[in-house]
């Protein structure tokens, strides 16, 4: 999900550029000023509460702002993303926005700040007052609004600078020129976005082989809890000794063991573009654990891919693998194979459904050659990326 906050003083051209950004990236528009004016015109309770404040150039209270934004977000659960115009305007509102977006399992992608000299702002606002006859564009209110902006709103830039998602954009010149600058800023912000992918599928569906190819092509770090645990077992570490009985049976290892190993890999790759998780989460509880891990890093799951094969095909592949050097102990026992397939149906499907409900699940046909399946996965990942931009 692509979420943009368009920042800038009154007269910077946010309204004009907002329309272009909405069309360019298929975003849902949220303008606190526009929504409040609609509320005032309709004579609603919120409108009456905000009327006197707005006409004097002041800022509506956070209580009012939260209500109108939450209403808008709630009415658009399947949005490709949101463009916030006129919000956040204070540090408190920055935290409010974080909380509102967190409820949708997303976060702000970038803050685009239109930079325009004050004399040019005043000129534009005077011209706008002549054309639109807006009460909040008279000379006195113009000065009040600019003063409000510089005193209260400018500190917001520091908040997003600290998150490394603040992008100043020269707001002077031709409209097309400004649009090109905004486009470059959005593309730059997306370079900083992590892509975190979870792979689902029956044991034997080819998750390991595909994950390695995905990591190489898309420059991601591959995290296989199974491989990590087998390494611990081989080294006879404390975790390895504790995990071995579970691994021998192909059962789910207690969460605390996997968490330590996953966190270690994440911390060892601070400059990564993202991660591919295979073998974790295998339960709904583990799905929440992954979400919590990534939230601490101001990130989230981008998407989940299920490699779909029939149970019979999964059994056939595991039987073939048992005759190779890649074989696992549980590949050679039909009863254990059946148990693992049943465990997937009983527990892992719940984790899979967790992401389907978030509209983050993509199902790929796992039949065919390794290269054919990888081509399908790559196409799906590209579509996933386009969905976010």
C-alpha positions as CSV (number, residue, x, y, z in Angstrom):
1,X,0.0,0.0,0.0
2,X,1.4,3.4,-1.0
3,X,0.6,6.1,1.5
4,X,1.7,9.7,0.8
5,X,1.4,12.8,3.0
6,X,1.6,16.0,0.9
7,X,3.1,18.7,3.0
8,X,3.6,22.5,2.4
9,X,2.3,25.9,3.5
10,X,-1.0,27.4,2.3
11,X,-0.6,28.3,-1.4
12,X,2.1,25.8,-2.1
13,X,-0.1,24.0,-4.7
14,X,-1.1,20.9,-2.7
15,X,-4.6,20.8,-4.2
16,X,-3.3,20.8,-7.8
17,X,-0.6,18.3,-7.2
18,X,-2.8,16.1,-5.1
19,X,-5.1,15.5,-8.0
20,X,-2.2,14.4,-10.2
21,X,-0.8,12.1,-7.5
22,X,-4.2,10.5,-7.0
23,X,-4.5,9.7,-10.7
24,X,-0.9,8.6,-11.1
25,X,-0.9,6.2,-8.2
26,X,-4.6,5.3,-7.9
27,X,-4.9,6.7,-4.4
28,X,-7.8,7.6,-2.2
29,X,-7.7,11.3,-1.4
30,X,-8.0,12.5,2.2
31,X,-8.0,16.3,2.5
32,X,-8.9,17.4,6.0
33,X,-9.6,20.9,4.8
34,X,-11.9,19.7,2.0
35,X,-13.8,17.3,4.2
36,X,-14.2,19.9,6.9
37,X,-15.6,22.4,4.4
38,X,-18.1,19.7,3.2
39,X,-19.1,19.1,6.9
40,X,-19.5,22.9,7.4
41,X,-21.6,23.2,4.2
42,X,-23.8,20.3,5.3
43,X,-24.2,21.8,8.7
44,X,-23.2,18.6,10.5
45,X,-22.2,18.4,14.2
46,X,-18.5,18.2,13.2
47,X,-18.9,21.1,10.7
48,X,-20.5,23.4,13.3
49,X,-17.7,22.6,15.8
50,X,-15.0,23.4,13.2
51,X,-16.7,26.4,11.5
52,X,-15.4,29.2,13.7
53,X,-11.9,27.8,13.9
54,X,-11.5,27.3,10.2
55,X,-12.8,30.8,9.2
56,X,-10.2,32.4,11.6
57,X,-7.4,30.4,10.1
58,X,-6.9,28.1,13.1
59,X,-6.4,24.4,13.1
60,X,-9.4,22.1,13.9
61,X,-9.0,20.1,17.1
62,X,-7.4,16.6,16.9
63,X,-10.6,15.1,18.1
64,X,-12.4,16.4,15.0
65,X,-9.6,15.5,12.7
66,X,-9.3,11.9,13.9
67,X,-13.1,11.3,13.4
68,X,-13.2,12.5,9.9
69,X,-10.0,10.7,8.8
70,X,-11.0,7.4,10.5
71,X,-14.4,7.6,8.8
72,X,-12.8,8.0,5.4
73,X,-10.2,5.2,5.9
74,X,-12.9,2.8,7.2
75,X,-15.0,3.4,4.2
76,X,-12.1,2.4,1.9
77,X,-10.7,-0.9,3.2
78,X,-9.6,-2.0,-0.2
79,X,-7.8,1.2,-1.2
80,X,-4.5,0.9,-3.1
81,X,-3.2,3.6,-0.8
82,X,-4.1,7.1,0.6
83,X,-3.0,10.6,-0.1
84,X,-3.2,12.9,2.9
85,X,-3.5,16.6,2.1
86,X,-3.3,18.9,5.2
87,X,-2.6,16.1,7.6
88,X,-0.6,15.7,9.8
89,X,0.0,19.3,10.8
90,X,1.4,18.7,14.3
91,X,3.7,16.2,16.0
92,X,0.6,14.8,17.8
93,X,-1.1,14.2,14.5
94,X,2.0,12.3,13.3
95,X,1.4,9.8,16.1
96,X,-2.3,9.8,15.3
97,X,-1.6,9.0,11.7
98,X,0.8,6.2,12.6
99,X,-1.9,4.7,14.8
100,X,-4.6,4.9,12.2
101,X,-2.5,3.3,9.5
102,X,-1.2,0.6,11.8
103,X,-4.8,-0.5,12.2
104,X,-4.7,-1.2,8.5
105,X,-1.4,-3.1,8.7
106,X,0.4,-0.3,6.8
107,X,2.4,2.8,7.4
108,X,3.3,6.1,5.7
109,X,5.5,5.6,2.7
110,X,6.7,9.2,2.3
111,X,6.1,12.8,3.3
112,X,6.4,15.1,0.2
113,X,7.0,18.7,1.1
114,X,6.4,21.4,-1.5
115,X,8.9,24.2,-0.8
116,X,7.8,27.7,-2.0
117,X,9.2,31.1,-0.9
118,X,6.8,33.2,1.3
119,X,6.4,36.1,-1.1
120,X,5.3,33.6,-3.8
121,X,2.8,32.0,-1.4
122,X,1.2,35.3,-0.5
123,X,0.9,36.2,-4.2
124,X,-0.8,32.9,-5.0
125,X,-3.2,33.1,-2.0
126,X,-4.2,36.7,-3.1
127,X,-4.9,35.4,-6.6
128,X,-6.9,32.4,-5.2
129,X,-9.0,34.7,-3.0
130,X,-10.0,36.7,-6.1
131,X,-11.1,33.6,-8.0
132,X,-12.6,31.4,-5.3
133,X,-13.8,34.0,-2.9
134,X,-12.8,31.8,0.1
135,X,-13.2,33.5,3.4
136,X,-10.0,31.9,4.7
137,X,-7.9,33.6,1.9
138,X,-8.3,37.2,3.1
139,X,-5.2,39.2,4.0
140,X,-5.5,38.9,7.7
141,X,-6.2,35.1,7.6
142,X,-3.3,34.5,5.2
143,X,-0.9,35.9,7.7
144,X,-2.5,33.9,10.5
145,X,-2.3,30.7,8.5
146,X,1.3,31.1,7.5
147,X,2.2,31.9,11.1
148,X,0.4,28.7,12.2
149,X,2.2,26.7,9.6
150,X,5.7,27.9,10.5
151,X,5.1,27.6,14.3
152,X,3.2,24.3,14.5
153,X,3.6,22.4,11.3
154,X,7.2,22.8,10.3
155,X,8.4,20.7,13.3
156,X,6.5,17.8,11.6
157,X,9.3,17.6,9.0
158,X,11.8,16.6,11.8
159,X,9.6,13.7,12.8
160,X,9.6,12.3,9.3
161,X,13.3,13.2,8.7
162,X,14.1,10.9,11.6
163,X,12.2,8.1,9.9
164,X,14.1,8.8,6.6
165,X,10.8,9.3,4.7
166,X,10.8,13.1,4.3
167,X,11.4,14.5,0.8
168,X,11.5,18.2,0.1
169,X,10.3,19.1,-3.4
170,X,10.8,22.5,-5.1
171,X,7.2,23.8,-5.6
172,X,8.0,26.6,-8.0
173,X,7.9,26.5,-11.8
174,X,5.6,24.9,-14.3
175,X,3.0,22.3,-13.0
176,X,4.5,19.5,-15.2
177,X,8.0,20.3,-13.9
178,X,6.8,20.1,-10.3
179,X,5.0,16.8,-11.1
180,X,8.2,15.3,-12.4
181,X,10.0,16.3,-9.2
182,X,7.2,14.6,-7.1
183,X,7.4,11.5,-9.2
184,X,11.2,11.2,-8.6
185,X,10.7,11.7,-4.9
186,X,8.0,9.0,-4.7
187,X,10.3,6.6,-6.7
188,X,13.2,7.4,-4.3
189,X,11.0,6.7,-1.3
190,X,10.0,3.3,-2.7
191,X,13.7,2.3,-3.0
192,X,13.8,2.5,0.8
193,X,10.7,0.3,1.2
194,X,11.3,-3.2,2.4
195,X,9.7,-6.1,0.6
196,X,8.9,-8.9,3.1
197,X,7.5,-12.0,1.5
198,X,6.1,-15.2,3.2
199,X,6.0,-18.5,1.3
200,X,3.3,-20.9,2.0
201,X,2.7,-24.4,0.6
202,X,2.6,-28.1,1.4
203,X,5.9,-29.7,2.4
204,X,7.4,-30.7,-1.0
205,X,5.8,-27.8,-2.9
206,X,9.2,-26.3,-3.7
207,X,9.3,-23.4,-1.3
208,X,13.0,-23.7,-0.5
209,X,14.1,-23.9,-4.2
210,X,11.9,-21.0,-5.2
211,X,12.8,-18.8,-2.1
212,X,16.5,-19.0,-3.1
213,X,15.8,-17.9,-6.7
214,X,13.5,-15.1,-5.4
215,X,16.2,-13.8,-3.0
216,X,18.8,-13.7,-5.8
217,X,16.5,-12.0,-8.4
218,X,14.9,-9.5,-6.1
219,X,17.9,-8.8,-3.8
220,X,16.2,-10.1,-0.7
221,X,17.5,-12.0,2.3
222,X,16.2,-15.6,2.5
223,X,15.3,-16.8,6.0
224,X,14.6,-20.5,6.3
225,X,13.9,-21.5,9.9
226,X,14.4,-25.1,9.0
227,X,17.9,-24.5,7.6
228,X,18.8,-22.3,10.6
229,X,17.6,-25.0,13.0
230,X,19.4,-27.8,11.1
231,X,22.6,-25.7,11.3
232,X,22.1,-25.3,15.1
233,X,21.6,-29.1,15.4
234,X,24.8,-29.8,13.4
235,X,26.8,-27.5,15.6
236,X,25.2,-29.1,18.7
237,X,24.3,-25.7,20.2
238,X,21.8,-25.4,23.0
239,X,19.0,-24.4,20.6
240,X,20.0,-27.3,18.3
241,X,19.8,-29.9,21.1
242,X,16.4,-28.6,22.2
243,X,15.0,-28.4,18.6
244,X,16.3,-31.8,17.4
245,X,13.4,-33.9,18.7
246,X,10.9,-31.7,16.9
247,X,12.9,-31.5,13.7
248,X,13.3,-35.3,13.6
249,X,9.5,-35.6,13.5
250,X,9.0,-32.7,11.2
251,X,6.9,-31.0,13.9
252,X,6.7,-27.3,14.7
253,X,9.6,-26.2,16.9
254,X,8.7,-24.0,19.9
255,X,8.4,-20.3,18.9
256,X,11.1,-19.0,21.2
257,X,13.8,-21.0,19.4
258,X,12.8,-19.8,15.9
259,X,12.4,-16.2,17.1
260,X,16.0,-16.0,18.4
261,X,17.4,-17.2,15.1
262,X,15.2,-15.0,12.9
263,X,16.0,-11.9,14.9
264,X,19.7,-12.7,14.6
265,X,19.5,-12.8,10.8
266,X,17.4,-9.6,10.6
267,X,19.9,-7.7,12.8
268,X,22.8,-9.0,10.7
269,X,21.3,-7.5,7.6
270,X,20.4,-3.9,8.5
271,X,20.8,-2.7,4.9
272,X,18.6,-5.4,3.4
273,X,15.8,-4.5,1.0
274,X,13.6,-7.1,2.7
275,X,13.2,-10.7,3.6
276,X,11.7,-13.9,2.4
277,X,10.3,-16.1,5.2
278,X,10.1,-19.8,4.6
279,X,9.0,-22.2,7.3
280,X,7.8,-19.3,9.6
281,X,5.0,-18.5,10.2
282,X,3.5,-22.0,10.3
283,X,0.8,-21.0,12.8
284,X,-1.5,-18.0,13.4
285,X,0.5,-17.2,16.5
286,X,3.7,-17.1,14.5
287,X,1.9,-14.8,12.0
288,X,1.4,-12.3,14.8
289,X,5.0,-12.8,15.9
290,X,6.4,-11.9,12.5
291,X,4.2,-8.8,12.4
292,X,5.6,-7.7,15.8
293,X,9.2,-8.3,14.7
294,X,8.8,-6.1,11.6
295,X,6.8,-3.4,13.4
296,X,9.8,-2.8,15.5
297,X,11.7,-2.0,12.3
298,X,8.9,0.3,11.0
299,X,8.1,-2.4,8.4
300,X,5.5,-5.0,7.6
301,X,4.7,-8.0,5.4
302,X,4.4,-6.9,1.7
303,X,2.7,-10.1,0.6
304,X,2.4,-13.9,1.0
305,X,2.7,-16.4,-1.8
306,X,1.2,-19.8,-1.6
307,X,2.8,-22.4,-4.0
308,X,-0.2,-24.6,-4.8
309,X,0.3,-28.3,-5.4
310,X,-2.0,-31.3,-4.7
311,X,-1.3,-33.5,-1.7
312,X,-0.5,-36.4,-4.0
313,X,2.1,-34.3,-5.8
314,X,3.6,-33.2,-2.5
315,X,3.9,-36.8,-1.4
316,X,5.5,-37.7,-4.8
317,X,8.1,-34.9,-4.5
318,X,9.0,-35.8,-0.9
319,X,9.5,-39.4,-1.9
320,X,11.8,-38.3,-4.7
321,X,13.7,-36.0,-2.3
322,X,14.2,-38.9,0.1
323,X,16.5,-40.5,-2.5
324,X,18.8,-37.4,-2.8
325,X,21.4,-35.6,-0.6
326,X,18.7,-33.0,0.2
327,X,16.6,-35.6,2.0
328,X,15.2,-35.0,5.5
329,X,14.7,-37.7,8.1
330,X,10.9,-37.3,7.9
331,X,11.0,-37.7,4.0
332,X,11.6,-41.4,4.4
333,X,8.6,-42.2,6.6
334,X,5.1,-42.2,4.9
335,X,3.4,-41.7,8.3
336,X,5.4,-38.6,9.1
337,X,4.8,-37.2,5.6
338,X,1.1,-37.6,6.0
339,X,1.3,-36.1,9.5
340,X,3.1,-33.0,8.1
341,X,0.6,-32.5,5.4
342,X,-2.2,-32.8,8.0
343,X,-0.4,-30.3,10.2
344,X,-0.3,-27.9,7.3
345,X,-4.1,-28.2,6.8
346,X,-4.8,-27.9,10.6
347,X,-2.4,-25.1,11.6
348,X,-0.6,-23.4,8.7
349,X,-3.7,-22.8,6.6
350,X,-4.9,-20.5,9.5
351,X,-1.7,-18.4,9.1
352,X,-2.2,-18.4,5.3
353,X,-5.8,-17.2,5.8
354,X,-4.6,-14.5,8.1
355,X,-2.9,-12.9,5.1
356,X,-5.7,-13.6,2.7
357,X,-8.0,-11.6,4.9
358,X,-5.6,-8.7,4.6
359,X,-5.7,-9.0,0.8
360,X,-2.0,-9.9,0.9
361,X,-2.2,-13.5,-0.3
362,X,-1.2,-14.5,-3.9
363,X,-1.7,-18.1,-5.0
364,X,0.7,-19.6,-7.7
365,X,0.3,-22.9,-9.5
366,X,3.2,-25.0,-8.3
367,X,2.9,-27.7,-11.0
368,X,5.5,-27.9,-13.7
369,X,9.3,-27.4,-13.9
370,X,11.1,-25.3,-11.3
371,X,11.7,-22.6,-13.9
372,X,8.1,-22.5,-15.0
373,X,6.9,-22.1,-11.4
374,X,9.6,-19.4,-10.7
375,X,8.3,-17.4,-13.8
376,X,4.8,-17.5,-12.3
377,X,6.1,-16.3,-8.9
378,X,8.2,-13.5,-10.5
379,X,5.1,-12.3,-12.5
380,X,3.1,-12.3,-9.2
381,X,5.8,-10.4,-7.4
382,X,5.9,-7.8,-10.1
383,X,2.2,-7.4,-9.9
384,X,2.5,-7.1,-6.2
385,X,5.0,-4.3,-6.6
386,X,2.8,-2.5,-9.1
387,X,-0.1,-2.7,-6.6
388,X,1.9,-0.7,-4.1
389,X,3.0,2.0,-6.6
